[in-house]
Amino acid sequence: MSKVIAIVNQKGGVGKTTTSINLSTAFAAVGKSTLLVDLDPQGNASTGLGISYRSREEKNIYKILLSSENKLIGSAIFDIKEIPNLSLISSVVDLSAAEIELSQLERGKFVLKSALEKIRDNYEYIIIDCPPSLGLLTINALTAADSIIVPLQCEFFALEGLSHLVKTVELIKRNNLNPCLVIEGILLTMYDKRNKLSKQIKNDICQYLNDKVYKTIIPLYETIIPRNVRLSEAPSHGKPAIVYDLKCPGAQAYISLAKEILRKHASGCQEKKLVSEGIV
């Protein structure tokens, strides 16, 4: 059964796109058929996978969301040749106007969900790279997703906005837009072990989450993404860090994250099976 995961944080510069690209690549590298949906008008995930602006003019998420071509979503997918098992639906700058257009549609919050349902069974994982806001594009992602991952930068103000995001998730659930949506986990990014502030922020976040704010259990991943030069360089070469420099700490961290998530999902599936069989 496929799983749709949205990478969400309304703050910019926290590592959403880096996480989307490299987590998708890591899933693909271990044989999981994976689709990355670039839902950010900046299109950095598309650029980071080497898809040129010209190539995106005819095949992009904007055409899928806001035209009758929703039915032809399969024809808008790029297969990433350098990375077997990885595909992409790209973004264009026109997507920045999509929120106004979506707001005029009767079911404007469900357009992405409707489109992905047509191809969902073709993939084991669908990763959605969200824009740095909680507008209608992100609401579409939250409505379409099974779960979300929230990257948090290990710097001052890291927790700023997390409470708002948690409230948005609860609102999505209460209003029956997506009653089963869960927060998959919080991912600490840009961690510098040489920096005392990074360590303090890490401790603060752990304490904050252990208090079970808003009566919601929000898991914190064991994997921490380090601040890493090669990880930052990779997008300018149109490659994920895992392809650009597999041995760099950033690439290795995302491989570790993928393994952690896969273990968690495998454990969850086994537990559901035992429950269904009346064993537990």
C-alpha positions as CSV (number, residue, x, y, z in Angstrom):
1,M,0.0,0.0,0.0
2,S,1.4,3.4,-1.0
3,K,2.1,6.2,1.5
4,V,1.8,9.9,0.9
5,I,4.1,12.1,3.0
6,A,4.1,15.9,3.0
7,I,7.2,17.8,4.0
8,V,5.8,20.9,5.8
9,N,6.9,24.0,7.7
10,Q,5.6,27.5,7.0
11,K,9.0,28.9,7.8
12,G,11.5,29.1,4.9
13,G,15.1,27.9,4.9
14,V,14.6,25.0,7.3
15,G,15.5,22.2,4.9
16,K,12.1,21.2,3.4
17,T,13.3,20.9,-0.1
18,T,16.6,19.3,0.8
19,T,14.7,16.8,2.8
20,S,12.2,16.2,0.0
21,I,14.9,15.6,-2.6
22,N,17.2,13.4,-0.5
23,L,14.6,11.4,1.3
24,S,12.9,10.6,-2.0
25,T,16.3,9.6,-3.5
26,A,17.1,7.4,-0.4
27,F,13.7,5.6,-0.7
28,A,14.4,5.0,-4.5
29,A,17.9,3.8,-3.8
30,V,16.6,1.0,-1.6
31,G,14.2,-0.1,-4.3
32,K,11.0,1.8,-3.3
33,S,9.2,3.3,-6.2
34,T,8.9,7.0,-5.3
35,L,7.3,10.1,-6.7
36,L,8.3,13.6,-5.6
37,V,5.7,16.3,-6.1
38,D,7.2,19.8,-6.2
39,L,4.4,22.0,-4.8
40,D,6.5,25.0,-4.2
41,P,6.3,27.8,-6.9
42,Q,10.0,28.4,-6.4
43,G,10.6,25.0,-8.1
44,N,13.8,24.3,-6.2
45,A,13.1,20.5,-5.9
46,S,12.7,20.4,-9.7
47,T,16.0,22.3,-10.2
48,G,17.7,20.1,-7.6
49,L,16.9,17.0,-9.6
50,G,18.3,18.6,-12.8
51,I,15.0,19.4,-14.6
52,S,15.4,22.5,-16.7
53,Y,12.9,25.4,-16.7
54,R,12.1,24.8,-20.4
55,S,11.4,21.1,-19.7
56,R,8.8,22.1,-17.1
57,E,6.8,24.4,-19.4
58,E,4.5,21.6,-20.6
59,K,4.8,19.1,-17.8
60,N,4.2,20.6,-14.3
61,I,1.9,20.5,-11.3
62,Y,0.2,23.8,-12.2
63,K,-1.3,22.2,-15.3
64,I,-2.5,19.2,-13.3
65,L,-4.2,21.2,-10.6
66,L,-5.9,23.9,-12.6
67,S,-6.9,22.4,-15.9
68,S,-8.8,19.4,-17.4
69,E,-5.3,17.8,-17.6
70,N,-5.9,16.6,-14.1
71,K,-7.0,13.4,-15.9
72,L,-3.7,13.1,-17.6
73,I,-1.4,13.4,-14.6
74,G,0.6,10.3,-15.7
75,S,1.8,12.2,-18.8
76,A,3.2,15.0,-16.6
77,I,5.7,12.9,-14.7
78,F,9.5,13.0,-15.3
79,D,11.4,9.8,-14.7
80,I,14.8,10.7,-13.2
81,K,17.2,8.8,-15.4
82,E,20.1,9.0,-13.1
83,I,18.1,7.6,-10.2
84,P,16.1,4.4,-10.9
85,N,12.7,4.2,-9.1
86,L,12.5,8.0,-8.7
87,S,10.0,10.2,-10.6
88,L,9.0,13.9,-10.3
89,I,6.1,16.2,-11.0
90,S,7.8,19.5,-11.4
91,S,6.7,23.0,-10.4
92,V,6.7,26.4,-12.3
93,V,6.5,30.0,-11.1
94,D,2.9,30.1,-12.4
95,L,2.0,28.0,-9.4
96,S,2.3,31.2,-7.3
97,A,-1.1,32.3,-8.6
98,A,-2.7,28.9,-8.0
99,E,-4.0,29.8,-4.5
100,I,-6.3,32.5,-5.9
101,E,-7.6,30.1,-8.6
102,L,-8.1,27.2,-6.1
103,S,-10.0,29.5,-3.7
104,Q,-12.7,29.9,-6.5
105,L,-13.2,26.1,-6.9
106,E,-15.9,24.4,-4.9
107,R,-13.6,21.6,-3.9
108,G,-10.4,23.6,-4.1
109,K,-8.8,21.9,-1.0
110,F,-9.1,18.5,-2.6
111,V,-7.7,19.0,-6.1
112,L,-4.2,17.5,-5.4
113,K,-5.8,14.6,-3.5
114,S,-8.0,13.9,-6.5
115,A,-5.1,14.0,-9.0
116,L,-2.8,11.8,-6.9
117,E,-5.5,9.2,-6.4
118,K,-5.3,8.4,-10.1
119,I,-1.6,7.3,-9.9
120,R,-1.2,6.5,-6.2
121,D,-1.1,2.8,-6.7
122,N,1.9,3.1,-9.1
123,Y,4.2,4.2,-6.2
124,E,5.2,3.0,-2.8
125,Y,6.0,6.5,-1.6
126,I,4.8,9.9,-2.7
127,I,6.6,12.8,-1.2
128,I,5.2,16.4,-1.4
129,D,7.6,19.3,-1.1
130,C,5.4,22.1,0.3
131,P,5.8,25.9,0.0
132,P,6.9,28.0,3.0
133,S,3.3,29.0,4.0
134,L,0.0,27.5,5.2
135,G,-2.0,28.7,2.2
136,L,-4.2,26.6,-0.1
137,L,-1.3,24.8,-1.7
138,T,-0.2,23.5,1.6
139,I,-3.8,22.7,2.7
140,N,-4.1,20.6,-0.5
141,A,-0.9,18.7,0.5
142,L,-2.3,18.2,4.0
143,T,-5.6,17.0,2.6
144,A,-3.8,14.5,0.2
145,A,-1.2,13.2,2.7
146,D,-1.3,10.3,5.1
147,S,1.3,12.0,7.3
148,I,3.6,14.9,7.5
149,I,7.3,15.4,8.3
150,V,8.2,18.8,9.9
151,P,11.9,19.8,9.4
152,L,13.1,22.1,12.2
153,Q,16.3,24.1,11.9
154,C,18.6,23.9,14.9
155,E,18.7,27.6,15.4
156,F,17.0,30.3,17.4
157,F,13.2,30.6,16.8
158,A,13.1,27.0,15.6
159,L,9.9,26.4,17.4
160,E,8.3,29.5,16.1
161,G,5.3,28.5,14.0
162,L,5.2,24.9,15.1
163,S,2.2,25.5,17.4
164,H,0.4,27.1,14.4
165,L,1.2,24.1,12.2
166,V,-0.1,21.7,14.9
167,K,-3.3,23.7,15.2
168,T,-3.7,23.6,11.4
169,V,-3.3,19.8,11.4
170,E,-6.0,19.5,14.1
171,L,-8.2,21.9,12.1
172,I,-7.8,19.7,9.0
173,K,-8.8,16.7,11.0
174,R,-11.7,18.3,12.9
175,N,-13.3,19.6,9.6
176,N,-13.1,16.2,8.0
177,L,-10.7,17.4,5.3
178,N,-8.4,14.5,6.3
179,P,-9.4,12.9,9.6
180,C,-6.6,10.4,9.6
181,L,-3.7,12.9,9.1
182,V,-0.8,12.4,11.5
183,I,2.4,14.1,12.2
184,E,5.0,11.4,11.2
185,G,7.8,13.1,13.0
186,I,9.9,16.2,13.6
187,L,13.3,16.2,11.8
188,L,16.1,18.4,13.2
189,T,18.1,19.9,10.4
190,M,21.3,22.0,10.0
191,Y,22.7,20.7,13.3
192,D,26.2,21.9,14.1
193,K,27.7,19.8,16.8
194,R,30.5,22.4,17.3
195,N,27.9,25.1,18.1
196,K,26.6,25.3,21.7
197,L,23.5,27.0,20.4
198,S,22.6,24.0,18.2
199,K,23.0,21.7,21.2
200,Q,20.8,24.0,23.4
201,I,18.1,24.3,20.7
202,K,18.1,20.5,20.3
203,N,17.6,20.1,24.0
204,D,14.9,22.7,24.1
205,I,13.0,21.0,21.2
206,C,13.3,17.6,22.9
207,Q,11.9,19.1,26.2
208,Y,9.1,20.9,24.3
209,L,8.0,17.7,22.5
210,N,8.2,15.6,25.6
211,D,5.6,17.8,27.2
212,K,3.1,16.5,24.7
213,V,1.9,19.9,23.7
214,Y,-1.7,20.2,22.6
215,K,-2.2,16.7,23.9
216,T,-0.7,15.4,20.7
217,I,2.2,13.0,20.6
218,I,4.7,14.4,18.2
219,P,7.6,12.0,17.5
220,L,11.1,13.3,17.1
221,Y,13.3,11.3,14.7
222,E,16.5,9.9,16.1
223,T,18.3,10.9,12.9
224,I,19.6,14.5,12.9
225,I,20.6,16.2,9.7
226,P,23.9,18.0,10.1
227,R,25.0,21.3,8.6
228,N,27.1,20.1,5.7
229,V,28.8,21.9,2.8
230,R,28.3,19.1,0.2
231,L,24.6,18.9,1.1
232,S,24.3,22.6,0.3
233,E,26.3,22.3,-2.9
234,A,24.4,19.4,-4.5
235,P,21.3,21.3,-5.7
236,S,23.4,23.8,-7.8
237,H,24.7,20.7,-9.7
238,G,21.2,19.4,-10.2
239,K,21.8,16.4,-8.1
240,P,20.7,15.0,-4.7
241,A,23.5,14.9,-2.2
242,I,23.2,11.1,-2.2
243,V,24.3,11.2,-5.9
244,Y,26.6,14.2,-5.7
245,D,28.7,12.8,-2.7
246,L,27.3,9.6,-1.2
247,K,30.0,9.6,1.6
248,C,29.3,13.1,2.9
249,P,27.7,13.4,6.3
250,G,24.5,15.0,4.9
251,A,23.9,12.2,2.4
252,Q,24.6,9.5,5.0
253,A,22.1,11.2,7.4
254,Y,19.3,11.1,4.8
255,I,20.0,7.4,4.2
256,S,19.8,6.9,7.9
257,L,16.5,8.8,8.0
258,A,15.0,6.7,5.2
259,K,16.0,3.5,7.0
260,E,14.5,4.8,10.3
261,I,11.2,5.7,8.5
262,L,11.0,2.3,6.7
263,R,11.6,0.4,10.0
264,K,8.8,2.4,11.6
265,H,6.4,1.7,8.7
266,A,7.3,-2.0,8.6
267,S,6.7,-2.2,12.4
268,G,3.4,-0.4,12.0
269,C,2.2,-2.8,9.2
270,Q,3.2,-5.8,11.3
271,E,1.2,-4.4,14.3
272,K,-1.9,-3.8,12.1
273,K,-1.6,-7.3,10.8
274,L,-1.5,-8.8,14.3
275,V,-4.5,-6.6,15.4
276,S,-6.5,-7.7,12.3
277,E,-5.8,-11.4,13.1
278,G,-6.8,-10.9,16.7
279,I,-3.4,-11.8,18.0
280,V,-2.9,-8.5,19.9
